[in-house]
């Protein structure tokens, strides 16, 4: 019997990389190339190419999850691509899903600011420093997360026209919660 490989995760916070548009469209870097994380792993340029090509060819998509929980899809990644900096993603949080609405509110409040990848390592090597150099990864999902493993990078929500509306929605939820608890 073949042993199943466990899904690994890697967190990233990337500069002012998370953008929020129209309240539910988010974009940013889920992974940075050549940046060691707290576990000593370094994703190398081109690590996602084969996986992204296979996903596209089969008509499948990278999943958008909440905190890597496969029971909590919260949106759709419309665009996932490698560029010179890392793995860039753009997608939509689903307002029709409770966790999607919660994610929008948490991003607006600044409580959630991280992205993280869920993957299986296909090919890796060790550097002279003992770091695991991730050369080929099978990408499964990109999650919105609370805690990143890449502390040198920071992910923030872009202040735009949608942010005041999201803040108002958060305030309305908080007011409703106070009213319900007071009863």
GULOKE-725630 format. One line per field, with one value per residue (C-alpha): residue number from 1; z negated, x negated, y; residue in three letters. Coordinates in steps of 0.5 Angstrom, whole numbers, m for minus. Each point is the difference from the previous one (the first is absolute). Layout:
<atoms>
num	[NUM,...]
w	[Z,...]
u	[X,...]
v	[Y,...]
residuo	[ALA,...]
</atoms>
This chain:
<atoms>
num	[1,2,3,4,5,6,7,8,9,10,11,12,13,14,15,16,17,18,19,20,21,22,23,24,25,26,27,28,29,30,31,32,33,34,35,36,37,38,39,40,41,42,43,44,45,46,47,48,49,50,51,52,53,54,55,56,57,58,59,60,61,62,63,64,65,66,67,68,69,70,71,72,73,74,75,76,77,78,79,80,81,82,83,84,85,86,87,88,89,90,91,92,93,94,95,96,97,98,99,100,101,102,103,104,105,106,107,108,109,110,111,112,113,114,115,116,117,118,119,120,121,122,123,124,125,126,127,128,129,130,131,132,133,134,135,136,137,138,139,140,141,142,143,144,145,146,147,148,149,150,151,152,153,154,155,156,157,158,159,160,161,162,163,164,165,166,167,168,169,170,171,172,173,174,175,176,177,178,179,180,181,182,183]
w	[0,2,m6,1,0,m6,3,m2,m2,1,m2,3,m2,6,m1,2,5,m2,4,m2,6,0,m7,2,5,m3,3,m2,m1,m3,0,1,4,m3,m7,m6,m4,m8,2,4,7,6,6,6,7,4,m5,1,8,1,m5,3,7,m2,m4,6,5,m4,m1,m8,m4,m6,m6,m5,m7,m7,m4,4,m2,6,m3,1,7,0,7,7,2,7,2,m3,3,m1,1,m1,m8,m2,1,1,m1,2,m2,m3,m7,0,m3,0,m4,m8,m1,7,m4,m6,4,3,m7,m3,6,m1,m7,1,m4,6,4,3,5,0,5,m1,5,0,2,6,0,m5,m1,m6,0,m4,m5,m1,3,4,7,3,7,2,m4,2,m2,m3,m4,m2,m7,m3,m7,m7,m1,6,0,4,m6,5,4,m1,3,m1,3,5,m2,5,1,m2,m7,m3,2,m3,m7,0,1,m6,m4,2,m2,m7,m1,1,m4,m6,1,0,m6,m4,0]
u	[0,m3,m1,4,m4,2,2,m5,2,m4,2,m2,1,m2,m1,6,2,7,5,7,5,7,1,m2,m5,m7,m7,m7,m6,1,m7,m7,m6,m6,2,m1,6,m1,0,m6,3,m1,5,m4,2,4,2,7,0,1,6,3,0,3,5,2,m1,5,5,m1,m1,m4,5,1,1,0,m6,m1,6,3,7,m1,0,1,m1,m3,m7,1,m7,m6,m7,m7,m4,m7,2,4,7,5,7,7,7,6,3,7,5,5,m5,0,m7,m1,4,m4,m7,2,2,m7,m4,4,m2,m7,1,m2,m6,m3,0,m3,m1,2,m4,m4,m8,m1,m8,m4,m8,m4,m4,m7,4,4,6,5,1,6,m1,7,7,7,4,7,3,m2,3,2,m4,m1,m7,m6,m6,m4,m1,m4,6,6,7,5,7,0,4,5,7,2,m3,5,5,m3,m1,7,2,m5,3,7,m2,m3,6,5,m4,0,8,0,m4,3,7]
v	[0,7,5,6,7,5,6,6,7,6,7,7,7,5,7,4,m6,m1,4,0,3,0,m3,m7,0,m1,m1,m1,m4,m7,m2,3,m2,m1,2,m5,m1,m2,m7,1,m1,4,0,0,4,m5,m4,0,0,m7,0,6,m3,m7,4,4,m6,m4,6,0,6,1,1,6,m3,3,m2,m6,m3,m4,0,8,2,8,2,m1,1,3,1,m3,1,0,6,3,1,m6,m3,5,m1,4,m3,2,m2,m2,4,m6,m4,2,m1,4,6,m1,0,7,3,m3,3,7,0,m2,m7,m4,2,m7,m5,m7,m5,m8,m4,m7,1,m4,2,3,1,2,6,1,4,m6,3,m4,3,m2,0,m3,0,m3,6,m2,6,7,2,7,m1,3,m2,0,m3,5,6,4,1,4,0,5,2,6,6,1,2,m7,0,6,m5,m6,4,2,m7,m3,6,m2,m8,3,4,m6,m5,5,1,m8,m1,5,m3]
residuo	[UNK,UNK,UNK,UNK,UNK,UNK,UNK,UNK,UNK,UNK,UNK,UNK,UNK,UNK,UNK,UNK,UNK,UNK,UNK,UNK,UNK,UNK,UNK,UNK,UNK,UNK,UNK,UNK,UNK,UNK,UNK,UNK,UNK,UNK,UNK,UNK,UNK,UNK,UNK,UNK,UNK,UNK,UNK,UNK,UNK,UNK,UNK,UNK,UNK,UNK,UNK,UNK,UNK,UNK,UNK,UNK,UNK,UNK,UNK,UNK,UNK,UNK,UNK,UNK,UNK,UNK,UNK,UNK,UNK,UNK,UNK,UNK,UNK,UNK,UNK,UNK,UNK,UNK,UNK,UNK,UNK,UNK,UNK,UNK,UNK,UNK,UNK,UNK,UNK,UNK,UNK,UNK,UNK,UNK,UNK,UNK,UNK,UNK,UNK,UNK,UNK,UNK,UNK,UNK,UNK,UNK,UNK,UNK,UNK,UNK,UNK,UNK,UNK,UNK,UNK,UNK,UNK,UNK,UNK,UNK,UNK,UNK,UNK,UNK,UNK,UNK,UNK,UNK,UNK,UNK,UNK,UNK,UNK,UNK,UNK,UNK,UNK,UNK,UNK,UNK,UNK,UNK,UNK,UNK,UNK,UNK,UNK,UNK,UNK,UNK,UNK,UNK,UNK,UNK,UNK,UNK,UNK,UNK,UNK,UNK,UNK,UNK,UNK,UNK,UNK,UNK,UNK,UNK,UNK,UNK,UNK,UNK,UNK,UNK,UNK,UNK,UNK,UNK,UNK,UNK,UNK,UNK,UNK]
</atoms>
